[in-house]
């Protein structure tokens, strides 16, 4: 019984699509995936937010999706997120706070990742 059977069980397995460096980033990328209609599961978020004085654990918040197809789509979302992240911005690139919901979005995003309000102009 090999464990690396690559057939239907593989196609429906939960796979890690992204490992975030912070809880904020995990929520951000999860939001992007949900906008792309990918069902995403956030793991280790509780551990992370409760971390407080605990030592920095080896568990980073990570995003999991079920199935190869969803995983491939999720990776595309991550790729474009990372491209935008590292792309030299020609405009103001400081993080900004949404005036509608209070979430923080990266400076190169033109709308709030959470509620999709336009970025405030000032
Ligand atoms: Zn918002």
py3Dmol code that shows the C-alpha trace and the ligand (Angstrom):
import py3Dmol

protein = """\
ATOM      1  CA  UNK A   1       0.000   0.000   0.000  1.00  0.00           C
ATOM      2  CA  UNK A   2       1.898   3.013  -1.198  1.00  0.00           C
ATOM      3  CA  UNK A   3       0.924   6.290   0.368  1.00  0.00           C
ATOM      4  CA  UNK A   4       1.748   8.260  -2.696  1.00  0.00           C
ATOM      5  CA  UNK A   5      -1.033   6.966  -4.866  1.00  0.00           C
ATOM      6  CA  UNK A   6      -1.765   9.782  -7.234  1.00  0.00           C
ATOM      7  CA  UNK A   7      -5.336   9.314  -8.272  1.00  0.00           C
ATOM      8  CA  UNK A   8      -8.685  10.491  -6.941  1.00  0.00           C
ATOM      9  CA  UNK A   9      -7.627  10.657  -3.327  1.00  0.00           C
ATOM     10  CA  UNK A  10      -4.882  13.053  -4.338  1.00  0.00           C
ATOM     11  CA  UNK A  11      -7.308  15.147  -6.339  1.00  0.00           C
ATOM     12  CA  UNK A  12      -9.453  15.709  -3.246  1.00  0.00           C
ATOM     13  CA  UNK A  13      -6.795  15.990  -0.599  1.00  0.00           C
ATOM     14  CA  UNK A  14      -6.326  19.106   1.457  1.00  0.00           C
ATOM     15  CA  UNK A  15      -3.175  20.851   0.368  1.00  0.00           C
ATOM     16  CA  UNK A  16      -1.313  23.781   1.780  1.00  0.00           C
ATOM     17  CA  UNK A  17      -1.506  26.607  -0.714  1.00  0.00           C
ATOM     18  CA  UNK A  18       0.266  29.306   1.210  1.00  0.00           C
ATOM     19  CA  UNK A  19       2.177  29.859   4.400  1.00  0.00           C
ATOM     20  CA  UNK A  20       1.900  33.394   5.641  1.00  0.00           C
ATOM     21  CA  UNK A  21       4.457  35.349   7.589  1.00  0.00           C
ATOM     22  CA  UNK A  22       1.814  36.971   9.742  1.00  0.00           C
ATOM     23  CA  UNK A  23      -1.801  36.548  10.675  1.00  0.00           C
ATOM     24  CA  UNK A  24      -2.626  39.761   8.873  1.00  0.00           C
ATOM     25  CA  UNK A  25      -1.089  38.423   5.694  1.00  0.00           C
ATOM     26  CA  UNK A  26      -2.902  35.108   6.099  1.00  0.00           C
ATOM     27  CA  UNK A  27      -6.243  36.882   6.300  1.00  0.00           C
ATOM     28  CA  UNK A  28      -5.313  39.082   3.415  1.00  0.00           C
ATOM     29  CA  UNK A  29      -4.426  36.230   1.070  1.00  0.00           C
ATOM     30  CA  UNK A  30      -7.434  34.227   2.248  1.00  0.00           C
ATOM     31  CA  UNK A  31      -9.577  37.204   1.286  1.00  0.00           C
ATOM     32  CA  UNK A  32      -8.045  37.252  -2.187  1.00  0.00           C
ATOM     33  CA  UNK A  33      -8.767  33.554  -2.580  1.00  0.00           C
ATOM     34  CA  UNK A  34     -12.345  33.980  -1.461  1.00  0.00           C
ATOM     35  CA  UNK A  35     -12.759  36.750  -4.009  1.00  0.00           C
ATOM     36  CA  UNK A  36     -11.595  34.201  -6.574  1.00  0.00           C
ATOM     37  CA  UNK A  37     -14.249  31.830  -5.195  1.00  0.00           C
ATOM     38  CA  UNK A  38     -11.781  29.364  -3.777  1.00  0.00           C
ATOM     39  CA  UNK A  39     -12.849  27.678  -0.554  1.00  0.00           C
ATOM     40  CA  UNK A  40      -9.910  28.233   1.725  1.00  0.00           C
ATOM     41  CA  UNK A  41      -9.230  27.030   5.226  1.00  0.00           C
ATOM     42  CA  UNK A  42      -7.054  29.061   7.553  1.00  0.00           C
ATOM     43  CA  UNK A  43      -4.957  27.053   9.976  1.00  0.00           C
ATOM     44  CA  UNK A  44      -2.916  28.057  12.994  1.00  0.00           C
ATOM     45  CA  UNK A  45      -4.664  31.401  13.185  1.00  0.00           C
ATOM     46  CA  UNK A  46      -5.736  30.718  16.769  1.00  0.00           C
ATOM     47  CA  UNK A  47      -2.284  29.678  17.842  1.00  0.00           C
ATOM     48  CA  UNK A  48      -0.843  32.764  16.277  1.00  0.00           C
ATOM     49  CA  UNK A  49      -3.276  35.282  17.705  1.00  0.00           C
ATOM     50  CA  UNK A  50      -3.015  33.746  21.156  1.00  0.00           C
ATOM     51  CA  UNK A  51       0.753  33.657  20.932  1.00  0.00           C
ATOM     52  CA  UNK A  52       1.361  36.711  23.096  1.00  0.00           C
ATOM     53  CA  UNK A  53       4.323  35.945  25.332  1.00  0.00           C
ATOM     54  CA  UNK A  54       4.759  32.392  24.013  1.00  0.00           C
ATOM     55  CA  UNK A  55       7.947  31.663  22.108  1.00  0.00           C
ATOM     56  CA  UNK A  56       7.739  32.190  18.379  1.00  0.00           C
ATOM     57  CA  UNK A  57       6.394  28.857  17.329  1.00  0.00           C
ATOM     58  CA  UNK A  58       7.256  27.044  14.176  1.00  0.00           C
ATOM     59  CA  UNK A  59       3.604  27.209  13.228  1.00  0.00           C
ATOM     60  CA  UNK A  60       2.796  29.948  10.804  1.00  0.00           C
ATOM     61  CA  UNK A  61      -0.764  30.665   9.790  1.00  0.00           C
ATOM     62  CA  UNK A  62      -1.317  28.762   6.581  1.00  0.00           C
ATOM     63  CA  UNK A  63      -3.997  28.496   3.964  1.00  0.00           C
ATOM     64  CA  UNK A  64      -5.318  25.137   2.842  1.00  0.00           C
ATOM     65  CA  UNK A  65      -7.550  24.221  -0.044  1.00  0.00           C
ATOM     66  CA  UNK A  66      -9.130  20.942  -1.012  1.00  0.00           C
ATOM     67  CA  UNK A  67      -8.204  19.333  -4.287  1.00  0.00           C
ATOM     68  CA  UNK A  68      -5.618  19.809  -6.977  1.00  0.00           C
ATOM     69  CA  UNK A  69      -7.728  22.137  -9.077  1.00  0.00           C
ATOM     70  CA  UNK A  70      -8.455  24.501  -6.211  1.00  0.00           C
ATOM     71  CA  UNK A  71      -4.816  24.350  -5.212  1.00  0.00           C
ATOM     72  CA  UNK A  72      -3.659  25.383  -8.677  1.00  0.00           C
ATOM     73  CA  UNK A  73      -6.072  28.300  -8.675  1.00  0.00           C
ATOM     74  CA  UNK A  74      -4.996  29.243  -5.183  1.00  0.00           C
ATOM     75  CA  UNK A  75      -1.366  29.251  -6.261  1.00  0.00           C
ATOM     76  CA  UNK A  76      -2.210  31.653  -9.067  1.00  0.00           C
ATOM     77  CA  UNK A  77      -3.779  33.988  -6.543  1.00  0.00           C
ATOM     78  CA  UNK A  78      -0.641  33.731  -4.416  1.00  0.00           C
ATOM     79  CA  UNK A  79       1.584  34.352  -7.421  1.00  0.00           C
ATOM     80  CA  UNK A  80      -0.219  37.514  -8.389  1.00  0.00           C
ATOM     81  CA  UNK A  81      -0.300  38.629  -4.766  1.00  0.00           C
ATOM     82  CA  UNK A  82       3.451  38.155  -4.476  1.00  0.00           C
ATOM     83  CA  UNK A  83       4.062  39.912  -7.767  1.00  0.00           C
ATOM     84  CA  UNK A  84       2.085  42.891  -6.563  1.00  0.00           C
ATOM     85  CA  UNK A  85       3.906  42.737  -3.252  1.00  0.00           C
ATOM     86  CA  UNK A  86       7.346  42.957  -4.822  1.00  0.00           C
ATOM     87  CA  UNK A  87       6.487  45.120  -7.769  1.00  0.00           C
ATOM     88  CA  UNK A  88       8.074  48.548  -7.468  1.00  0.00           C
ATOM     89  CA  UNK A  89       5.160  50.848  -7.054  1.00  0.00           C
ATOM     90  CA  UNK A  90       4.959  54.083  -8.975  1.00  0.00           C
ATOM     91  CA  UNK A  91       2.377  55.452  -6.614  1.00  0.00           C
ATOM     92  CA  UNK A  92       2.177  55.925  -2.895  1.00  0.00           C
ATOM     93  CA  UNK A  93       2.970  52.523  -1.475  1.00  0.00           C
ATOM     94  CA  UNK A  94       2.337  52.868   2.220  1.00  0.00           C
ATOM     95  CA  UNK A  95      -0.296  50.648   3.736  1.00  0.00           C
ATOM     96  CA  UNK A  96      -3.625  52.339   4.045  1.00  0.00           C
ATOM     97  CA  UNK A  97      -6.606  51.901   6.286  1.00  0.00           C
ATOM     98  CA  UNK A  98     -10.071  51.413   4.897  1.00  0.00           C
ATOM     99  CA  UNK A  99     -12.425  54.090   6.111  1.00  0.00           C
ATOM    100  CA  UNK A 100     -15.408  51.785   5.820  1.00  0.00           C
ATOM    101  CA  UNK A 101     -14.260  48.697   7.699  1.00  0.00           C
ATOM    102  CA  UNK A 102     -10.942  49.689   9.268  1.00  0.00           C
ATOM    103  CA  UNK A 103      -8.891  46.943   7.616  1.00  0.00           C
ATOM    104  CA  UNK A 104      -5.366  47.682   6.446  1.00  0.00           C
ATOM    105  CA  UNK A 105      -4.500  47.092   2.797  1.00  0.00           C
ATOM    106  CA  UNK A 106      -1.107  47.300   1.081  1.00  0.00           C
ATOM    107  CA  UNK A 107      -0.322  50.570  -0.650  1.00  0.00           C
ATOM    108  CA  UNK A 108      -0.444  49.096  -4.128  1.00  0.00           C
ATOM    109  CA  UNK A 109      -4.030  47.938  -3.708  1.00  0.00           C
ATOM    110  CA  UNK A 110      -6.616  50.285  -5.069  1.00  0.00           C
ATOM    111  CA  UNK A 111      -9.498  48.862  -3.120  1.00  0.00           C
ATOM    112  CA  UNK A 112      -9.977  47.384   0.324  1.00  0.00           C
ATOM    113  CA  UNK A 113      -9.239  43.665   0.257  1.00  0.00           C
ATOM    114  CA  UNK A 114     -12.050  43.010   2.670  1.00  0.00           C
ATOM    115  CA  UNK A 115     -14.993  45.188   1.697  1.00  0.00           C
ATOM    116  CA  UNK A 116     -13.714  46.392  -1.679  1.00  0.00           C
ATOM    117  CA  UNK A 117     -14.289  50.042  -0.890  1.00  0.00           C
ATOM    118  CA  UNK A 118     -12.168  52.422  -2.906  1.00  0.00           C
ATOM    119  CA  UNK A 119      -8.965  53.553  -1.356  1.00  0.00           C
ATOM    120  CA  UNK A 120      -9.355  56.976   0.264  1.00  0.00           C
ATOM    121  CA  UNK A 121      -7.723  59.649  -1.853  1.00  0.00           C
ATOM    122  CA  UNK A 122      -6.042  61.471   0.987  1.00  0.00           C
TER     123      UNK A 122
END
"""
ligand_1 = """\
1
ZN
Zn -12.899 47.934 3.854
"""
view = py3Dmol.view(width=600, height=400)
view.addModel(protein, "pdb")
view.setStyle({"model": 0}, {"cartoon": {"style": "trace"}})
view.addModel(ligand_1, "xyz")
view.setStyle({"model": 1}, {"stick": {}})
view.zoomTo()
view.show()
